[in-house]
Amino acid sequence: MAHRLLVHLPHSHARLPLITSSFFSTRCLRPSAPFPPQPPPSPKKIPFTVSAHGRTWQDPYHWMSNTEDPHLLEHLNRENSYTNAFMADTLKLCSQLSTEMKTRLPPSISTPPERWGPWLYYQYIPEGKEYPVLCRKLETERSGWLKTFLFRHGMTRSKNEEVLLDWNELAERYGYVHVGTCRVSPDHNYLAYTVDTSGGERFVLQVKDLRSGLNDPKVEVDGVVSLAWSRDASSLFYTQSDENHRPYRVLCRKLGYDLVNDLPVFTESDSSFCVDITSTKDGKFITVNSNSRTSSEVYVIDSGNPMDGLQRLCERTSGVQYFVEHHSGLFYILTNAPLPDGKWFGDEYYLVRCRVEDIQSPKLQNIILPDKDTRLCDMDIFNGHLVLFLNKKGLPMLCSLNLPFQIDFKDEVYLQDLKPWYFPMPSNTCSAIPGSNHDFLNAVYRVVLSSPVMPDVIVDYDMLRQTYSIVHQEEVNCDSVGQSRIPPFELINNKIQEPCNDKKECASDSDSQRWKDFSEVYCCQREEVVSHDGVKVPLTIVYSREFWQKGQRPGLLIGYGAYGEDVDKSWFSDRLSLLDRGWVVAFADVRGGGGGGRSWHKSGSGLNKHNSISDFVSCGNYLVNEGYVNRDQLGAIGWSAGGLLVGAAMNMHPQLFRAAILKVPFLDVCNTLLDPSLPLTILDYEEFGDPQIQSNFNSIFSFSPYDNIPQGCCFPSVMVTAAVNDSRVGVWEGAKWVAKVRDSTCSHCSRGVIMKTSMIGGHFGEGGRYAQCDETAYEYAFFMKAFGMLNE
C-alpha cells in the first residue's frame, strides 16, 4: 500500500517519427482485448507531498485514503461502470462457466458427524442454499444399523437433530454474514459465537442457550475475536479489539450478569502484540497468548478456578514463540527457543515438557527433536495420544505417539526414538487440515486431506489400533455438465505415501480403503525452480493430460509469499473449467510463505522481500521456458499480500505476464506502513519492515507496487478487486494503483486495467458456495478475454 507521482509524456508528441516508446497507443505492440468505447475513469488529482528520510515525492491520489470523501464513492462507482462495460462481451461466457461450476456441486452438502461427549455435531448446506447450518443430535438415539451408517457418513440426517446456528437465516436478516468463532460450552448447554454483518470484521459476541434456543440479550459485546469457556461453563472468556482491530485485552463474562460486571483479566499494552485465548484440549486450563509476528508470551488460567487469576508460563523473548497444551500434570510446549550448549538453534520448532507445579520457575525437560529433514509444525493432544503435524521436504505428514511415553529420557531424544505411528496419506497430498476433534477421550483423529487432483477426503485415524477409515470424499458431478468439455471419468485409487521405514506402520486396512483421485485425467507434478540466487523454489504444476499441449496453452501462476503462510493447493472443482480447456494452473511456494518453515519465511520477509518477488518471476519464466505455458499467455493471481507479490513482479517484468487478477491487494505499501494509525500497520513491521528505520524504508520503497510502476511501457491487463468495508486492506489501495497505472503506462494497454469494488463485503468477499461460482466464472472470463480467447 504506497503512493508516488510519475511524470507523463505529452500525447501531442505521438506524431513525431523518432519516438518509439510503447507509451503511445499507435505504437503499442501488445495484443489487446476489445475495449469499451468510453475511456476509463480519470479521478481528480490534488497535490500532496510525502517526505521520509530526506526523500520527497508527490502523491496526487492521497485524497482517496479518506473514505469519508464523497468523491471516492463516486469514483468507485464509475470504475464499476467501466468494468461492467469492459466485461459486457463476456456475459455469455460467464454464464456458461458459472453453470459448469454449479452443476459440479452436489445439491446439498453434509459433513460426517463428530462425537463430543453424548452428542454428534455436524454441518450441512441445504439444497439451493449458500451457507452451512450447524446441528447436533444425541448419540444415544437408537436407530437401525443402515440409518446409523448413512447418518455417520453424512448421507442422511436425523429427525431429532437440533439446529444450533443457521448462517442462511443470518444472511437473510442482515444481507451479509461472516461467522468468526463458534464455541460450544463444556456442558453442551450454550453456544458462543461471533458474527460480522458489515464486512468490516468488527465481530459481535452472541451467546445462545441451547436448551431454550434463545440468545441472551445481555451478552452482545462488540469487537470480540477469540473465546474460551471455563470448565463449569459459568464463565466465558473473550478477547476484545481496539479501534485498530488489534485484540488487546481479555475479559471474563459471568453468565447472567450485565456487561458492567465483566472482569478484566489481561491487557497487552505493546501495540505490536495481539492477544488470543484458547482452552487446552482436556479443558483444565485456559491459555492467554500474547503474540507478535515472531514472538509470544503465554499465561495460563486454571479453568476450574478461573477467578484465581493467571500465571505466566512462557516469558516473551524476541524471535521466540510458544504453543502450549496440557496432559496429566504436564505442559507440552512447542517452541523454537535456543537450547543451551548449542543443542538446538535456528528457527524451527521442537517439543518440551514442564510440570505444572514448576510454573513459577519453569524447568523445560524431556526435549523431543524432529528427525532429519523434518519440521515440527503443530500438535494436538488426547487422553492417550499426542498428534504431531510435520513437514518433510515441503509435504505434510502426521504421526501419533502413545501417552504416557513408554521411555525414560532425561535429555533430548529424536522423534523416531519414541516409535511414532505415521498416518498413511495419499502420495500427492498437498493439504492436511484437522477436523474439530473436540473429544479429549477419543482415540480417533479426523483429518481432511486434499490436493489439486484429489477432492477433499475425510479420514479417521484410529491411533489405538493404528488403522484408518475413509469416512467421506467430496462428491464431484462430472457427467452432467452439459456443453462443457469435461469428459466423463471416475475417481481412481491413489498410492499411499510411506514416510516411515517400517512399512507395517504405514499399512492400510485394505485396498478398498484407498482414497481416490483424478490423477489419470489431470497431472499434478512438483518441480524445483532455481531462483536468482541459486535457491530452489517449489512449483506445483497442474494440467489436463488430454487437453494440454506443450508450449501452446495458456496458464495461471498463483502466489502469496507472506506471513509464513502456505499457498492453498487444496481441491477446487471450479478449476476444472480451466484444466478441461487445456489451461495450466501452477502454485509458486516462494520465500516469505510457509513452504520451507520459519527460515523460508524469514528469507522472504523484511529486508529479504525481494527474494519473494524474484522467486515468483523465476517460476513464471520456468513455465514459459519449459513449454508448460504459451509465452504470450501467462497470467498471475495474487490475493491480499499476494497482490504485493504479483504487483511488484509485473513492475519488474511487465512483458512476462499477459494479464493478472489482484484480489483485495496490498499495493500502497510504503504509505500505509508510514501511517501507524491504520489497522494492522504496526503488526506488519515485523513482516515488511519498519519505514521509520532508513534501511527498512529504502527496501520497502524499492518494491512497493504503487511506487514503482514503470514509465511508458506496455502493461498487462489487470483486474483489481476491492471492498469498501475492508478493514485489512483499504479500498483506496487498488483505486490509487489503477489510477496511477493509467497515468504512467501505455495509454492503450492501460484501458485493460479495471477495478471491481464490492459495496457491501469485506476482505473475505461475500456470498456462499453458489456466489463463489459466479465470482470465479467472472475472473476466468476476464483472463479468457485478456488472452484473446472469447471466440474459442
Number of C-alpha atoms within 10 A of each C-alpha: 26 25 28 24 20 19 9 12 13 8 11 7 11 17 10 8 7 8 12 12 16 21 25 23 16 14 15 19 11 16 13 19 19 14 18 17 9 10 9 22 19 13 20 13 13 13 11 14 13 14 9 14 12 6 8 11 15 16 22 20 22 21 18 24 16 12 15 9 11 10 15 20 16 12 17 23 18 18 22 18 17 23 20 17 16 23 19 13 16 20 14 12 19 23 15 18 23 23 19 26 25 20 17 18 19 14 13 14 17 21 20 22 22 19 20 19 16 12 16 18 21 23 22 19 21 15 10 11 15 17 20 20 18 16 19 20 20 17 15 9 11 9 10 7 9 9 15 18 13 14 17 20 19 19 16 14 21 16 7 10 14 16 15 18 20 16 21 20 13 18 17 10 11 12 15 20 23 23 16 17 15 19 17 19 20 17 12 16 14 22 19 20 22 24 24 21 21 20 24 20 24 21 26 20 24 20 22 20 15 18 10 9 15 11 16 13 11 13 20 17 14 16 23 27 25 24 25 28 27 24 22 14 19 15 20 21 24 26 25 25 20 12 11 17 20 22 24 22 23 24 17 23 20 17 16 12 11 13 15 7 11 17 14 13 18 18 16 16 10 10 16 20 22 24 26 22 22 20 23 21 20 18 21 21 25 27 25 28 23 26 21 24 17 16 18 23 21 23 21 24 21 18 22 15 13 22 13 10 12 18 15 18 23 22 14 17 12 10 13 21 27 23 19 26 24 23 23 12 11 15 21 24 23 22 22 20 19 14 12 8 7 8 9 15 13 12 19 21 27 21 25 20 21 21 17 16 10 13 16 10 11 16 13 16 16 17 19 21 21 19 15 10 9 19 23 23 20 17 20 20 22 23 17 18 24 20 21 21 18 19 20 15 12 18 16 21 25 22 21 26 21 18 14 12 13 10 8 7 12 9 9 14 15 14 21 14 11 15 15 18 22 24 29 25 24 21 14 23 20 23 22 21 15 15 14 14 19 16 17 19 15 18 19 22 23 21 22 17 25 25 22 31 27 28 23 25 22 25 25 20 21 17 23 15 9 20 19 23 19 17 17 20 20 18 14 14 17 20 14 13 18 12 9 17 15 18 13 10 11 14 16 15 17 18 15 17 16 19 17 16 9 11 10 11 18 20 16 19 12 10 8 10 14 20 25 19 25 19 19 17 20 21 17 21 12 13 14 15 21 15 20 12 9 8 13 15 22 22 24 21 21 23 28 23 16 15 16 22 18 13 17 17 21 27 29 23 25 28 29 31 33 26 21 23 16 23 21 16 18 19 19 15 22 20 17 22 20 20 23 21 19 22 27 26 25 26 24 30 29 34 34 32 28 22 25 24 24 23 17 19 27 23 19 26 23 20 18 17 24 22 21 30 28 21 29 31 25 19 29 27 18 19 23 21 13 11 15 25 27 20 21 20 23 28 26 28 23 24 21 21 23 24 28 27 34 32 31 27 25 25 21 18 13 18 16 21 25 24 27 28 27 26 24 29 29 28 34 25 24 27 23 23 25 19 12 16 12 17 19 20 21 22 20 18 19 17 21 25 24 22 23 13 11 14 13 17 20 17 20 25 19 14 25 24 29 30 27 21 27 20 20 19 21 25 34 26 24 28 22 23 22 29 26 22 20 22 19 21 26 28 27 24 26 30 26 25 26 21 21 24 24 22 20 22 23 26 22 21 27 26 24 24 22 27 27 23 21 19 16 17 24 27 25 17 21 19 19 17 16 17 15 18 22 18 16 17 25 20 16 21 24 26 26 21 21 23 20 15 13 16 7 6
